[in-house]
């Protein structure tokens, strides 16, 4: 059974499940980290890879 209450103490093992429950329930306080972390990680990884590859 799917609960629409946001998880406050323990995150789900499956992050996709946690995000969908939070979106449906309107609990969006920490959603920005899930959306921005892949973009920031890519912006750091691509130049770093190019630097290492050029050596």
Backbone bond lengths (Angstrom), bond angles and torsions (degrees), N, CA, C in turn:
res aa  C-N    CA-C-N  psi(-1)  N-CA   C-N-CA  omega(-1)  CA-C   N-CA-C  phi
1 X - - - 1.442 - - 1.525 108.60 -
2 X 1.304 117.44 134.85 1.450 123.46 -177.73 1.520 110.11 -92.99
3 X 1.310 115.64 122.20 1.458 120.94 178.74 1.523 109.13 -92.74
4 X 1.302 117.39 140.13 1.457 120.79 178.70 1.518 112.59 -93.97
5 X 1.307 117.20 8.34 1.454 120.58 176.56 1.520 108.94 -85.39
6 X 1.338 118.09 134.95 1.467 119.47 179.51 1.524 111.20 -67.45
7 X 1.314 114.93 146.28 1.456 120.19 177.50 1.522 108.07 -80.65
8 X 1.299 117.50 123.04 1.458 120.64 -174.72 1.521 113.42 -105.43
9 X 1.309 118.09 -27.06 1.454 118.43 -174.49 1.522 113.42 -107.41
10 X 1.316 118.46 -41.61 1.457 121.15 -176.92 1.527 109.89 -125.93
11 X 1.322 117.94 123.87 1.467 119.24 177.72 1.525 110.58 -71.72
12 X 1.278 115.83 157.01 1.453 120.78 178.94 1.519 109.98 -71.20
13 X 1.316 115.89 154.86 1.458 120.57 175.89 1.531 109.59 -65.66
14 X 1.309 116.35 -31.90 1.448 122.25 -179.94 1.534 108.56 -106.31
15 X 1.316 116.01 108.46 1.467 120.27 -174.51 1.518 112.75 -63.03
16 X 1.311 117.54 -31.93 1.463 120.07 179.33 1.529 110.08 -61.06
17 X 1.309 117.00 -40.16 1.467 120.76 178.28 1.530 110.38 -64.33
18 X 1.319 116.69 -41.77 1.462 120.47 179.91 1.523 111.09 -63.14
19 X 1.329 116.33 -43.55 1.466 119.40 -178.60 1.512 111.92 -64.74
20 X 1.326 117.49 -41.74 1.454 119.09 -178.52 1.522 111.89 -66.46
21 X 1.309 117.42 -40.75 1.468 120.41 178.08 1.521 109.49 -63.12
22 X 1.317 117.32 -41.92 1.469 120.30 -179.70 1.524 111.27 -67.79
23 X 1.319 117.71 -37.63 1.462 120.07 177.76 1.525 111.25 -64.29
24 X 1.325 116.27 -45.14 1.469 120.42 -178.36 1.525 110.83 -66.66
25 X 1.335 116.42 -38.27 1.461 119.43 -177.20 1.522 113.14 -81.80
26 X 1.326 117.40 -13.01 1.456 120.61 179.85 1.522 113.93 88.12
27 X 1.310 118.12 8.34 1.468 122.41 179.89 1.528 108.26 -87.20
28 X 1.336 117.44 91.51 1.460 122.38 -171.42 1.526 113.58 -112.94
29 X 1.312 117.93 14.64 1.452 121.71 -173.51 1.529 113.10 -58.51
30 X 1.329 118.52 -44.25 1.459 121.35 -176.41 1.526 113.26 -109.95
31 X 1.308 117.68 15.75 1.452 121.14 -178.68 1.526 111.86 -66.78
32 X 1.320 117.96 -28.16 1.456 121.36 -177.10 1.523 112.41 -58.76
33 X 1.328 118.34 -32.66 1.461 120.27 -178.21 1.525 110.60 -68.01
34 X 1.335 118.21 -36.72 1.454 121.29 178.78 1.527 111.69 -70.15
35 X 1.317 116.56 -29.37 1.456 120.28 -178.99 1.524 112.56 -86.16
36 X 1.322 117.55 -34.63 1.464 120.02 -175.69 1.525 114.34 -91.15
37 X 1.323 118.95 -25.69 1.464 121.11 -176.41 1.531 113.18 -60.59
38 X 1.328 121.48 -43.78 1.465 119.46 178.21 1.526 112.86 -63.63
39 X 1.319 117.04 -36.08 1.466 120.54 179.95 1.521 110.30 -69.19
40 X 1.316 117.24 -46.94 1.472 121.50 178.81 1.532 110.39 -62.88
41 X 1.314 116.89 -41.64 1.458 120.68 177.85 1.514 112.21 -61.37
42 X 1.317 116.99 -40.24 1.465 120.89 177.51 1.516 111.67 -66.83
43 X 1.333 116.11 -40.79 1.462 119.55 179.61 1.529 112.03 -64.94
44 X 1.308 117.34 -27.31 1.470 120.99 176.72 1.523 110.56 -84.80
45 X 1.322 117.83 -40.24 1.462 121.97 -173.20 1.525 113.39 -71.50
46 X 1.313 118.18 -39.14 1.467 120.30 -175.67 1.530 111.81 -64.19
47 X 1.338 120.31 -51.47 1.472 118.47 177.37 1.531 112.73 -64.23
48 X 1.313 116.97 -35.52 1.457 120.19 178.41 1.532 110.94 -64.59
49 X 1.319 117.02 -42.19 1.460 121.25 176.55 1.522 110.99 -62.77
50 X 1.340 116.94 -43.74 1.467 120.50 178.85 1.532 111.35 -62.60
51 X 1.309 116.47 -37.92 1.467 120.80 178.63 1.528 110.70 -65.59
52 X 1.320 116.51 -45.89 1.466 120.92 -179.74 1.534 110.39 -67.92
53 X 1.303 117.66 -39.61 1.461 122.57 -178.68 1.518 112.59 -66.77
54 X 1.341 117.49 -32.60 1.472 121.08 -176.49 1.536 112.42 -75.59
55 X 1.290 118.56 -13.46 1.476 120.57 -179.68 1.478 112.36 -77.37
